Amino acid sequence: MREKVILVCTKCLSRNYTTTKNRQTQKKRIEVNKYCPRCNQHTLHKESK
Ligand SMILES: [Zn+2]
């Protein structure tokens, strides 16, 4: 069972990426450094909701 999640920039809150996660292995919220077009730099993105 994979769950669809949205990754949101923690600086500007824009929803830049969607991904899926495995509930069994990913119980915590996802946090990744990704490029944000709006900030024009790499920022920390967190799972929304
Ligand atoms: Zn941003």
mmCIF file of the protein (N, C-alpha, C, O) and its ligand, coordinates in Angstrom:
data_MODEL
# 
_entry.id   MODEL 
# 
loop_
_entity.id 
_entity.type 
_entity.pdbx_number_of_molecules 
1 polymer     1 
2 non-polymer 1 
# 
_entity_poly.entity_id                      1 
_entity_poly.type                           'polypeptide(L)' 
_entity_poly.nstd_linkage                   no 
_entity_poly.nstd_monomer                   no 
_entity_poly.pdbx_seq_one_letter_code       MREKVILVCTKCLSRNYTTTKNRQTQKKRIEVNKYCPRCNQHTLHKESK 
_entity_poly.pdbx_seq_one_letter_code_can   MREKVILVCTKCLSRNYTTTKNRQTQKKRIEVNKYCPRCNQHTLHKESK 
_entity_poly.pdbx_strand_id                 A 
# 
loop_
_entity_poly_seq.entity_id 
_entity_poly_seq.num 
_entity_poly_seq.mon_id 
_entity_poly_seq.hetero 
1 1  MET n 
1 2  ARG n 
1 3  GLU n 
1 4  LYS n 
1 5  VAL n 
1 6  ILE n 
1 7  LEU n 
1 8  VAL n 
1 9  CYS n 
1 10 THR n 
1 11 LYS n 
1 12 CYS n 
1 13 LEU n 
1 14 SER n 
1 15 ARG n 
1 16 ASN n 
1 17 TYR n 
1 18 THR n 
1 19 THR n 
1 20 THR n 
1 21 LYS n 
1 22 ASN n 
1 23 ARG n 
1 24 GLN n 
1 25 THR n 
1 26 GLN n 
1 27 LYS n 
1 28 LYS n 
1 29 ARG n 
1 30 ILE n 
1 31 GLU n 
1 32 VAL n 
1 33 ASN n 
1 34 LYS n 
1 35 TYR n 
1 36 CYS n 
1 37 PRO n 
1 38 ARG n 
1 39 CYS n 
1 40 ASN n 
1 41 GLN n 
1 42 HIS n 
1 43 THR n 
1 44 LEU n 
1 45 HIS n 
1 46 LYS n 
1 47 GLU n 
1 48 SER n 
1 49 LYS n 
# 
loop_
_struct_asym.id 
_struct_asym.entity_id 
A 1 
B 2 
# 
loop_
_chem_comp.id 
_chem_comp.type 
_chem_comp.mon_nstd_flag 
ARG 'L-peptide linking' y 
ASN 'L-peptide linking' y 
CYS 'L-peptide linking' y 
GLN 'L-peptide linking' y 
GLU 'L-peptide linking' y 
HIS 'L-peptide linking' y 
ILE 'L-peptide linking' y 
LEU 'L-peptide linking' y 
LYS 'L-peptide linking' y 
MET 'L-peptide linking' y 
PRO 'L-peptide linking' y 
SER 'L-peptide linking' y 
THR 'L-peptide linking' y 
TYR 'L-peptide linking' y 
VAL 'L-peptide linking' y 
ZN  non-polymer         . 
# 
_pdbx_entity_nonpoly.entity_id   2 
_pdbx_entity_nonpoly.name        ? 
_pdbx_entity_nonpoly.comp_id     ZN 
# 
_pdbx_nonpoly_scheme.asym_id         B 
_pdbx_nonpoly_scheme.entity_id       2 
_pdbx_nonpoly_scheme.mon_id          ZN 
_pdbx_nonpoly_scheme.ndb_seq_num     1 
_pdbx_nonpoly_scheme.pdb_seq_num     101 
_pdbx_nonpoly_scheme.auth_seq_num    101 
_pdbx_nonpoly_scheme.pdb_mon_id      ZN 
_pdbx_nonpoly_scheme.auth_mon_id     ZN 
_pdbx_nonpoly_scheme.pdb_strand_id   A 
_pdbx_nonpoly_scheme.pdb_ins_code    . 
# 
loop_
_atom_site.group_PDB 
_atom_site.id 
_atom_site.type_symbol 
_atom_site.label_atom_id 
_atom_site.label_alt_id 
_atom_site.label_comp_id 
_atom_site.label_asym_id 
_atom_site.label_entity_id 
_atom_site.label_seq_id 
_atom_site.pdbx_PDB_ins_code 
_atom_site.Cartn_x 
_atom_site.Cartn_y 
_atom_site.Cartn_z 
_atom_site.occupancy 
_atom_site.B_iso_or_equiv 
_atom_site.pdbx_formal_charge 
_atom_site.auth_seq_id 
_atom_site.auth_comp_id 
_atom_site.auth_asym_id 
_atom_site.auth_atom_id 
_atom_site.pdbx_PDB_model_num 
ATOM   1   N  N  . MET A 1 1  ? 0.842  -1.208 0.000  1.00 0.00 ? 1   MET A N  1 
ATOM   2   C  CA . MET A 1 1  ? 0.000  0.000  0.000  1.00 0.00 ? 1   MET A CA 1 
ATOM   3   C  C  . MET A 1 1  ? 0.873  1.252  0.000  1.00 0.00 ? 1   MET A C  1 
ATOM   4   O  O  . MET A 1 1  ? 1.555  1.547  0.981  1.00 0.00 ? 1   MET A O  1 
ATOM   5   N  N  . ARG A 1 2  ? 0.843  1.954  -1.070 1.00 0.00 ? 2   ARG A N  1 
ATOM   6   C  CA . ARG A 1 2  ? 1.626  3.189  -1.099 1.00 0.00 ? 2   ARG A CA 1 
ATOM   7   C  C  . ARG A 1 2  ? 0.694  4.386  -1.065 1.00 0.00 ? 2   ARG A C  1 
ATOM   8   O  O  . ARG A 1 2  ? -0.344 4.422  -1.726 1.00 0.00 ? 2   ARG A O  1 
ATOM   9   N  N  . GLU A 1 3  ? 1.097  5.344  -0.284 1.00 0.00 ? 3   GLU A N  1 
ATOM   10  C  CA . GLU A 1 3  ? 0.257  6.501  -0.071 1.00 0.00 ? 3   GLU A CA 1 
ATOM   11  C  C  . GLU A 1 3  ? 0.826  7.707  -0.806 1.00 0.00 ? 3   GLU A C  1 
ATOM   12  O  O  . GLU A 1 3  ? 2.031  7.956  -0.776 1.00 0.00 ? 3   GLU A O  1 
ATOM   13  N  N  . LYS A 1 4  ? -0.036 8.434  -1.451 1.00 0.00 ? 4   LYS A N  1 
ATOM   14  C  CA . LYS A 1 4  ? 0.417  9.604  -2.183 1.00 0.00 ? 4   LYS A CA 1 
ATOM   15  C  C  . LYS A 1 4  ? 0.590  10.775 -1.224 1.00 0.00 ? 4   LYS A C  1 
ATOM   16  O  O  . LYS A 1 4  ? -0.284 11.059 -0.405 1.00 0.00 ? 4   LYS A O  1 
ATOM   17  N  N  . VAL A 1 5  ? 1.715  11.441 -1.338 1.00 0.00 ? 5   VAL A N  1 
ATOM   18  C  CA . VAL A 1 5  ? 1.953  12.583 -0.466 1.00 0.00 ? 5   VAL A CA 1 
ATOM   19  C  C  . VAL A 1 5  ? 2.439  13.774 -1.285 1.00 0.00 ? 5   VAL A C  1 
ATOM   20  O  O  . VAL A 1 5  ? 3.001  13.615 -2.368 1.00 0.00 ? 5   VAL A O  1 
ATOM   21  N  N  . ILE A 1 6  ? 2.215  14.948 -0.756 1.00 0.00 ? 6   ILE A N  1 
ATOM   22  C  CA . ILE A 1 6  ? 2.676  16.170 -1.410 1.00 0.00 ? 6   ILE A CA 1 
ATOM   23  C  C  . ILE A 1 6  ? 3.809  16.758 -0.591 1.00 0.00 ? 6   ILE A C  1 
ATOM   24  O  O  . ILE A 1 6  ? 3.725  16.851 0.633  1.00 0.00 ? 6   ILE A O  1 
ATOM   25  N  N  . LEU A 1 7  ? 4.868  17.152 -1.281 1.00 0.00 ? 7   LEU A N  1 
ATOM   26  C  CA . LEU A 1 7  ? 5.997  17.781 -0.593 1.00 0.00 ? 7   LEU A CA 1 
ATOM   27  C  C  . LEU A 1 7  ? 5.892  19.297 -0.742 1.00 0.00 ? 7   LEU A C  1 
ATOM   28  O  O  . LEU A 1 7  ? 5.816  19.834 -1.847 1.00 0.00 ? 7   LEU A O  1 
ATOM   29  N  N  . VAL A 1 8  ? 5.891  19.952 0.391  1.00 0.00 ? 8   VAL A N  1 
ATOM   30  C  CA . VAL A 1 8  ? 5.681  21.392 0.422  1.00 0.00 ? 8   VAL A CA 1 
ATOM   31  C  C  . VAL A 1 8  ? 6.935  22.098 0.903  1.00 0.00 ? 8   VAL A C  1 
ATOM   32  O  O  . VAL A 1 8  ? 7.551  21.697 1.890  1.00 0.00 ? 8   VAL A O  1 
ATOM   33  N  N  . CYS A 1 9  ? 7.299  23.140 0.202  1.00 0.00 ? 9   CYS A N  1 
ATOM   34  C  CA . CYS A 1 9  ? 8.439  23.951 0.617  1.00 0.00 ? 9   CYS A CA 1 
ATOM   35  C  C  . CYS A 1 9  ? 8.143  24.596 1.972  1.00 0.00 ? 9   CYS A C  1 
ATOM   36  O  O  . CYS A 1 9  ? 7.082  25.188 2.170  1.00 0.00 ? 9   CYS A O  1 
ATOM   37  N  N  . THR A 1 10 ? 9.085  24.475 2.890  1.00 0.00 ? 10  THR A N  1 
ATOM   38  C  CA . THR A 1 10 ? 8.838  25.019 4.226  1.00 0.00 ? 10  THR A CA 1 
ATOM   39  C  C  . THR A 1 10 ? 9.032  26.534 4.272  1.00 0.00 ? 10  THR A C  1 
ATOM   40  O  O  . THR A 1 10 ? 8.655  27.178 5.250  1.00 0.00 ? 10  THR A O  1 
ATOM   41  N  N  . LYS A 1 11 ? 9.614  27.098 3.229  1.00 0.00 ? 11  LYS A N  1 
ATOM   42  C  CA . LYS A 1 11 ? 9.841  28.545 3.228  1.00 0.00 ? 11  LYS A CA 1 
ATOM   43  C  C  . LYS A 1 11 ? 8.684  29.310 2.589  1.00 0.00 ? 11  LYS A C  1 
ATOM   44  O  O  . LYS A 1 11 ? 8.185  30.280 3.159  1.00 0.00 ? 11  LYS A O  1 
ATOM   45  N  N  . CYS A 1 12 ? 8.265  28.875 1.418  1.00 0.00 ? 12  CYS A N  1 
ATOM   46  C  CA . CYS A 1 12 ? 7.193  29.603 0.721  1.00 0.00 ? 12  CYS A CA 1 
ATOM   47  C  C  . CYS A 1 12 ? 5.889  28.818 0.671  1.00 0.00 ? 12  CYS A C  1 
ATOM   48  O  O  . CYS A 1 12 ? 4.865  29.327 0.217  1.00 0.00 ? 12  CYS A O  1 
ATOM   49  N  N  . LEU A 1 13 ? 5.935  27.595 1.135  1.00 0.00 ? 13  LEU A N  1 
ATOM   50  C  CA . LEU A 1 13 ? 4.751  26.740 1.216  1.00 0.00 ? 13  LEU A CA 1 
ATOM   51  C  C  . LEU A 1 13 ? 4.167  26.363 -0.136 1.00 0.00 ? 13  LEU A C  1 
ATOM   52  O  O  . LEU A 1 13 ? 2.998  25.989 -0.225 1.00 0.00 ? 13  LEU A O  1 
ATOM   53  N  N  . SER A 1 14 ? 4.956  26.457 -1.168 1.00 0.00 ? 14  SER A N  1 
ATOM   54  C  CA . SER A 1 14 ? 4.435  26.016 -2.450 1.00 0.00 ? 14  SER A CA 1 
ATOM   55  C  C  . SER A 1 14 ? 4.583  24.507 -2.578 1.00 0.00 ? 14  SER A C  1 
ATOM   56  O  O  . SER A 1 14 ? 5.533  23.912 -2.071 1.00 0.00 ? 14  SER A O  1 
ATOM   57  N  N  . ARG A 1 15 ? 3.638  23.912 -3.257 1.00 0.00 ? 15  ARG A N  1 
ATOM   58  C  CA . ARG A 1 15 ? 3.615  22.455 -3.394 1.00 0.00 ? 15  ARG A CA 1 
ATOM   59  C  C  . ARG A 1 15 ? 4.368  22.056 -4.648 1.00 0.00 ? 15  ARG A C  1 
ATOM   60  O  O  . ARG A 1 15 ? 3.825  22.066 -5.752 1.00 0.00 ? 15  ARG A O  1 
ATOM   61  N  N  . ASN A 1 16 ? 5.611  21.712 -4.456 1.00 0.00 ? 16  ASN A N  1 
ATOM   62  C  CA . ASN A 1 16 ? 6.470  21.502 -5.611 1.00 0.00 ? 16  ASN A CA 1 
ATOM   63  C  C  . ASN A 1 16 ? 6.544  20.068 -6.092 1.00 0.00 ? 16  ASN A C  1 
ATOM   64  O  O  . ASN A 1 16 ? 6.755  19.820 -7.279 1.00 0.00 ? 16  ASN A O  1 
ATOM   65  N  N  . TYR A 1 17 ? 6.379  19.148 -5.210 1.00 0.00 ? 17  TYR A N  1 
ATOM   66  C  CA . TYR A 1 17 ? 6.592  17.755 -5.593 1.00 0.00 ? 17  TYR A CA 1 
ATOM   67  C  C  . TYR A 1 17 ? 5.516  16.847 -5.027 1.00 0.00 ? 17  TYR A C  1 
ATOM   68  O  O  . TYR A 1 17 ? 4.964  17.072 -3.950 1.00 0.00 ? 17  TYR A O  1 
ATOM   69  N  N  . THR A 1 18 ? 5.250  15.829 -5.793 1.00 0.00 ? 18  THR A N  1 
ATOM   70  C  CA . THR A 1 18 ? 4.409  14.766 -5.259 1.00 0.00 ? 18  THR A CA 1 
ATOM   71  C  C  . THR A 1 18 ? 5.225  13.487 -5.268 1.00 0.00 ? 18  THR A C  1 
ATOM   72  O  O  . THR A 1 18 ? 6.078  13.280 -6.131 1.00 0.00 ? 18  THR A O  1 
ATOM   73  N  N  . THR A 1 19 ? 4.958  12.660 -4.323 1.00 0.00 ? 19  THR A N  1 
ATOM   74  C  CA . THR A 1 19 ? 5.668  11.399 -4.251 1.00 0.00 ? 19  THR A CA 1 
ATOM   75  C  C  . THR A 1 19 ? 4.757  10.373 -3.591 1.00 0.00 ? 19  THR A C  1 
ATOM   76  O  O  . THR A 1 19 ? 3.635  10.677 -3.187 1.00 0.00 ? 19  THR A O  1 
ATOM   77  N  N  . THR A 1 20 ? 5.256  9.184  -3.496 1.00 0.00 ? 20  THR A N  1 
ATOM   78  C  CA . THR A 1 20 ? 4.499  8.171  -2.769 1.00 0.00 ? 20  THR A CA 1 
ATOM   79  C  C  . THR A 1 20 ? 5.379  7.640  -1.661 1.00 0.00 ? 20  THR A C  1 
ATOM   80  O  O  . THR A 1 20 ? 6.607  7.663  -1.748 1.00 0.00 ? 20  THR A O  1 
ATOM   81  N  N  . LYS A 1 21 ? 4.742  7.172  -0.642 1.00 0.00 ? 21  LYS A N  1 
ATOM   82  C  CA . LYS A 1 21 ? 5.529  6.571  0.418  1.00 0.00 ? 21  LYS A CA 1 
ATOM   83  C  C  . LYS A 1 21 ? 4.886  5.279  0.888  1.00 0.00 ? 21  LYS A C  1 
ATOM   84  O  O  . LYS A 1 21 ? 3.679  5.064  0.772  1.00 0.00 ? 21  LYS A O  1 
ATOM   85  N  N  . ASN A 1 22 ? 5.726  4.459  1.408  1.00 0.00 ? 22  ASN A N  1 
ATOM   86  C  CA . ASN A 1 22 ? 5.263  3.181  1.918  1.00 0.00 ? 22  ASN A CA 1 
ATOM   87  C  C  . ASN A 1 22 ? 4.956  3.333  3.409  1.00 0.00 ? 22  ASN A C  1 
ATOM   88  O  O  . ASN A 1 22 ? 5.838  3.632  4.214  1.00 0.00 ? 22  ASN A O  1 
ATOM   89  N  N  . ARG A 1 23 ? 3.735  3.129  3.741  1.00 0.00 ? 23  ARG A N  1 
ATOM   90  C  CA . ARG A 1 23 ? 3.310  3.316  5.133  1.00 0.00 ? 23  ARG A CA 1 
ATOM   91  C  C  . ARG A 1 23 ? 4.091  2.444  6.111  1.00 0.00 ? 23  ARG A C  1 
ATOM   92  O  O  . ARG A 1 23 ? 4.383  2.863  7.231  1.00 0.00 ? 23  ARG A O  1 
ATOM   93  N  N  . GLN A 1 24 ? 4.414  1.272  5.694  1.00 0.00 ? 24  GLN A N  1 
ATOM   94  C  CA . GLN A 1 24 ? 5.113  0.343  6.580  1.00 0.00 ? 24  GLN A CA 1 
ATOM   95  C  C  . GLN A 1 24 ? 6.514  0.828  6.946  1.00 0.00 ? 24  GLN A C  1 
ATOM   96  O  O  . GLN A 1 24 ? 6.962  0.698  8.085  1.00 0.00 ? 24  GLN A O  1 
ATOM   97  N  N  . THR A 1 25 ? 7.183  1.383  5.954  1.00 0.00 ? 25  THR A N  1 
ATOM   98  C  CA . THR A 1 25 ? 8.571  1.765  6.190  1.00 0.00 ? 25  THR A CA 1 
ATOM   99  C  C  . THR A 1 25 ? 8.729  3.235  6.557  1.00 0.00 ? 25  THR A C  1 
ATOM   100 O  O  . THR A 1 25 ? 9.721  3.628  7.172  1.00 0.00 ? 25  THR A O  1 
ATOM   101 N  N  . GLN A 1 26 ? 7.742  4.044  6.174  1.00 0.00 ? 26  GLN A N  1 
ATOM   102 C  CA . GLN A 1 26 ? 7.840  5.486  6.414  1.00 0.00 ? 26  GLN A CA 1 
ATOM   103 C  C  . GLN A 1 26 ? 6.737  5.932  7.354  1.00 0.00 ? 26  GLN A C  1 
ATOM   104 O  O  . GLN A 1 26 ? 5.693  6.422  6.923  1.00 0.00 ? 26  GLN A O  1 
ATOM   105 N  N  . LYS A 1 27 ? 6.973  5.763  8.603  1.00 0.00 ? 27  LYS A N  1 
ATOM   106 C  CA . LYS A 1 27 ? 5.938  6.151  9.556  1.00 0.00 ? 27  LYS A CA 1 
ATOM   107 C  C  . LYS A 1 27 ? 6.034  7.620  9.924  1.00 0.00 ? 27  LYS A C  1 
ATOM   108 O  O  . LYS A 1 27 ? 5.042  8.268  10.259 1.00 0.00 ? 27  LYS A O  1 
ATOM   109 N  N  . LYS A 1 28 ? 7.247  8.120  9.853  1.00 0.00 ? 28  LYS A N  1 
ATOM   110 C  CA . LYS A 1 28 ? 7.439  9.532  10.142 1.00 0.00 ? 28  LYS A CA 1 
ATOM   111 C  C  . LYS A 1 28 ? 7.143  10.354 8.892  1.00 0.00 ? 28  LYS A C  1 
ATOM   112 O  O  . LYS A 1 28 ? 7.025  9.824  7.788  1.00 0.00 ? 28  LYS A O  1 
ATOM   113 N  N  . ARG A 1 29 ? 7.028  11.644 9.098  1.00 0.00 ? 29  ARG A N  1 
ATOM   114 C  CA . ARG A 1 29 ? 6.838  12.542 7.969  1.00 0.00 ? 29  ARG A CA 1 
ATOM   115 C  C  . ARG A 1 29 ? 8.121  12.662 7.163  1.00 0.00 ? 29  ARG A C  1 
ATOM   116 O  O  . ARG A 1 29 ? 9.226  12.685 7.707  1.00 0.00 ? 29  ARG A O  1 
ATOM   117 N  N  . ILE A 1 30 ? 7.945  12.735 5.878  1.00 0.00 ? 30  ILE A N  1 
ATOM   118 C  CA . ILE A 1 30 ? 9.094  12.843 4.994  1.00 0.00 ? 30  ILE A CA 1 
ATOM   119 C  C  . ILE A 1 30 ? 9.654  14.266 5.035  1.00 0.00 ? 30  ILE A C  1 
ATOM   120 O  O  . ILE A 1 30 ? 8.904  15.242 5.033  1.00 0.00 ? 30  ILE A O  1 
ATOM   121 N  N  . GLU A 1 31 ? 10.971 14.362 5.071  1.00 0.00 ? 31  GLU A N  1 
ATOM   122 C  CA . GLU A 1 31 ? 11.631 15.655 4.979  1.00 0.00 ? 31  GLU A CA 1 
ATOM   123 C  C  . GLU A 1 31 ? 12.797 15.531 4.006  1.00 0.00 ? 31  GLU A C  1 
ATOM   124 O  O  . GLU A 1 31 ? 13.707 14.727 4.213  1.00 0.00 ? 31  GLU A O  1 
ATOM   125 N  N  . VAL A 1 32 ? 12.765 16.317 2.963  1.00 0.00 ? 32  VAL A N  1 
ATOM   126 C  CA . VAL A 1 32 ? 13.841 16.233 1.977  1.00 0.00 ? 32  VAL A CA 1 
ATOM   127 C  C  . VAL A 1 32 ? 14.239 17.616 1.492  1.00 0.00 ? 32  VAL A C  1 
ATOM   128 O  O  . VAL A 1 32 ? 13.424 18.536 1.420  1.00 0.00 ? 32  VAL A O  1 
ATOM   129 N  N  . ASN A 1 33 ? 15.510 17.731 1.166  1.00 0.00 ? 33  ASN A N  1 
ATOM   130 C  CA . ASN A 1 33 ? 15.988 18.953 0.550  1.00 0.00 ? 33  ASN A CA 1 
ATOM   131 C  C  . ASN A 1 33 ? 15.788 18.866 -0.946 1.00 0.00 ? 33  ASN A C  1 
ATOM   132 O  O  . ASN A 1 33 ? 16.345 17.997 -1.617 1.00 0.00 ? 33  ASN A O  1 
ATOM   133 N  N  . LYS A 1 34 ? 14.976 19.788 -1.460 1.00 0.00 ? 34  LYS A N  1 
ATOM   134 C  CA . LYS A 1 34 ? 14.726 19.790 -2.897 1.00 0.00 ? 34  LYS A CA 1 
ATOM   135 C  C  . LYS A 1 34 ? 14.741 21.211 -3.420 1.00 0.00 ? 34  LYS A C  1 
ATOM   136 O  O  . LYS A 1 34 ? 14.625 22.188 -2.680 1.00 0.00 ? 34  LYS A O  1 
ATOM   137 N  N  . TYR A 1 35 ? 14.888 21.277 -4.734 1.00 0.00 ? 35  TYR A N  1 
ATOM   138 C  CA . TYR A 1 35 ? 14.912 22.600 -5.350 1.00 0.00 ? 35  TYR A CA 1 
ATOM   139 C  C  . TYR A 1 35 ? 13.507 23.182 -5.421 1.00 0.00 ? 35  TYR A C  1 
ATOM   140 O  O  . TYR A 1 35 ? 12.568 22.526 -5.872 1.00 0.00 ? 35  TYR A O  1 
ATOM   141 N  N  . CYS A 1 36 ? 13.382 24.413 -4.973 1.00 0.00 ? 36  CYS A N  1 
ATOM   142 C  CA . CYS A 1 36 ? 12.107 25.103 -5.066 1.00 0.00 ? 36  CYS A CA 1 
ATOM   143 C  C  . CYS A 1 36 ? 12.207 26.204 -6.115 1.00 0.00 ? 36  CYS A C  1 
ATOM   144 O  O  . CYS A 1 36 ? 13.027 27.110 -5.967 1.00 0.00 ? 36  CYS A O  1 
ATOM   145 N  N  . PRO A 1 37 ? 11.401 26.151 -7.165 1.00 0.00 ? 37  PRO A N  1 
ATOM   146 C  CA . PRO A 1 37 ? 11.446 27.167 -8.230 1.00 0.00 ? 37  PRO A CA 1 
ATOM   147 C  C  . PRO A 1 37 ? 11.059 28.555 -7.722 1.00 0.00 ? 37  PRO A C  1 
ATOM   148 O  O  . PRO A 1 37 ? 11.532 29.575 -8.222 1.00 0.00 ? 37  PRO A O  1 
ATOM   149 N  N  . ARG A 1 38 ? 10.203 28.562 -6.737 1.00 0.00 ? 38  ARG A N  1 
ATOM   150 C  CA . ARG A 1 38 ? 9.736  29.843 -6.226 1.00 0.00 ? 38  ARG A CA 1 
ATOM   151 C  C  . ARG A 1 38 ? 10.794 30.532 -5.374 1.00 0.00 ? 38  ARG A C  1 
ATOM   152 O  O  . ARG A 1 38 ? 10.994 31.741 -5.484 1.00 0.00 ? 38  ARG A O  1 
ATOM   153 N  N  . CYS A 1 39 ? 11.467 29.768 -4.530 1.00 0.00 ? 39  CYS A N  1 
ATOM   154 C  CA . CYS A 1 39 ? 12.564 30.314 -3.728 1.00 0.00 ? 39  CYS A CA 1 
ATOM   155 C  C  . CYS A 1 39 ? 13.848 30.427 -4.546 1.00 0.00 ? 39  CYS A C  1 
ATOM   156 O  O  . CYS A 1 39 ? 14.777 31.147 -4.183 1.00 0.00 ? 39  CYS A O  1 
ATOM   157 N  N  . ASN A 1 40 ? 13.873 29.703 -5.648 1.00 0.00 ? 40  ASN A N  1 
ATOM   158 C  CA . ASN A 1 40 ? 15.042 29.674 -6.509 1.00 0.00 ? 40  ASN A CA 1 
ATOM   159 C  C  . ASN A 1 40 ? 16.267 29.093 -5.803 1.00 0.00 ? 40  ASN A C  1 
ATOM   160 O  O  . ASN A 1 40 ? 17.398 29.510 -6.054 1.00 0.00 ? 40  ASN A O  1 
ATOM   161 N  N  . GLN A 1 41 ? 16.036 28.166 -4.955 1.00 0.00 ? 41  GLN A N  1 
ATOM   162 C  CA . GLN A 1 41 ? 17.121 27.503 -4.229 1.00 0.00 ? 41  GLN A CA 1 
ATOM   163 C  C  . GLN A 1 41 ? 16.625 26.185 -3.632 1.00 0.00 ? 41  GLN A C  1 
ATOM   164 O  O  . GLN A 1 41 ? 15.437 25.862 -3.664 1.00 0.00 ? 41  GLN A O  1 
ATOM   165 N  N  . HIS A 1 42 ? 17.572 25.455 -3.096 1.00 0.00 ? 42  HIS A N  1 
ATOM   166 C  CA . HIS A 1 42 ? 17.188 24.226 -2.407 1.00 0.00 ? 42  HIS A CA 1 
ATOM   167 C  C  . HIS A 1 42 ? 16.654 24.558 -1.019 1.00 0.00 ? 42  HIS A C  1 
ATOM   168 O  O  . HIS A 1 42 ? 17.276 25.293 -0.251 1.00 0.00 ? 42  HIS A O  1 
ATOM   169 N  N  . THR A 1 43 ? 15.515 24.011 -0.724 1.00 0.00 ? 43  THR A N  1 
ATOM   170 C  CA . THR A 1 43 ? 14.913 24.246 0.587  1.00 0.00 ? 43  THR A CA 1 
ATOM   171 C  C  . THR A 1 43 ? 14.417 22.910 1.143  1.00 0.00 ? 43  THR A C  1 
ATOM   172 O  O  . THR A 1 43 ? 14.346 21.898 0.445  1.00 0.00 ? 43  THR A O  1 
ATOM   173 N  N  . LEU A 1 44 ? 14.088 22.956 2.398  1.00 0.00 ? 44  LEU A N  1 
ATOM   174 C  CA . LEU A 1 44 ? 13.552 21.749 3.014  1.00 0.00 ? 44  LEU A CA 1 
ATOM   175 C  C  . LEU A 1 44 ? 12.071 21.616 2.644  1.00 0.00 ? 44  LEU A C  1 
ATOM   176 O  O  . LEU A 1 44 ? 11.281 22.547 2.803  1.00 0.00 ? 44  LEU A O  1 
ATOM   177 N  N  . HIS A 1 45 ? 11.735 20.452 2.158  1.00 0.00 ? 45  HIS A N  1 
ATOM   178 C  CA . HIS A 1 45 ? 10.350 20.161 1.811  1.00 0.00 ? 45  HIS A CA 1 
ATOM   179 C  C  . HIS A 1 45 ? 9.807  19.116 2.769  1.00 0.00 ? 45  HIS A C  1 
ATOM   180 O  O  . HIS A 1 45 ? 10.463 18.124 3.088  1.00 0.00 ? 45  HIS A O  1 
ATOM   181 N  N  . LYS A 1 46 ? 8.613  19.369 3.206  1.00 0.00 ? 46  LYS A N  1 
ATOM   182 C  CA . LYS A 1 46 ? 7.985  18.411 4.117  1.00 0.00 ? 46  LYS A CA 1 
ATOM   183 C  C  . LYS A 1 46 ? 6.685  17.891 3.540  1.00 0.00 ? 46  LYS A C  1 
ATOM   184 O  O  . LYS A 1 46 ? 6.036  18.522 2.705  1.00 0.00 ? 46  LYS A O  1 
ATOM   185 N  N  . GLU A 1 47 ? 6.346  16.746 4.008  1.00 0.00 ? 47  GLU A N  1 
ATOM   186 C  CA . GLU A 1 47 ? 5.091  16.145 3.610  1.00 0.00 ? 47  GLU A CA 1 
ATOM   187 C  C  . GLU A 1 47 ? 3.928  17.003 4.072  1.00 0.00 ? 47  GLU A C  1 
ATOM   188 O  O  . GLU A 1 47 ? 3.883  17.421 5.229  1.00 0.00 ? 47  GLU A O  1 
ATOM   189 N  N  . SER A 1 48 ? 3.014  17.261 3.202  1.00 0.00 ? 48  SER A N  1 
ATOM   190 C  CA . SER A 1 48 ? 1.871  18.101 3.585  1.00 0.00 ? 48  SER A CA 1 
ATOM   191 C  C  . SER A 1 48 ? 0.824  17.301 4.339  1.00 0.00 ? 48  SER A C  1 
ATOM   192 O  O  . SER A 1 48 ? 0.779  16.074 4.254  1.00 0.00 ? 48  SER A O  1 
ATOM   193 N  N  . LYS A 1 49 ? -0.019 18.013 5.079  1.00 0.00 ? 49  LYS A N  1 
ATOM   194 C  CA . LYS A 1 49 ? -1.121 17.430 5.861  1.00 0.00 ? 49  LYS A CA 1 
ATOM   195 C  C  . LYS A 1 49 ? -0.676 16.786 7.162  1.00 0.00 ? 49  LYS A C  1 
ATOM   196 O  O  . LYS A 1 49 ? -1.505 16.263 7.906  1.00 0.00 ? 49  LYS A O  1 
HETATM 197 ZN ZN . ZN  B 2 .  ? 9.970  27.662 -1.678 1.00 0.00 2 101 ZN  A ZN 1 
# 
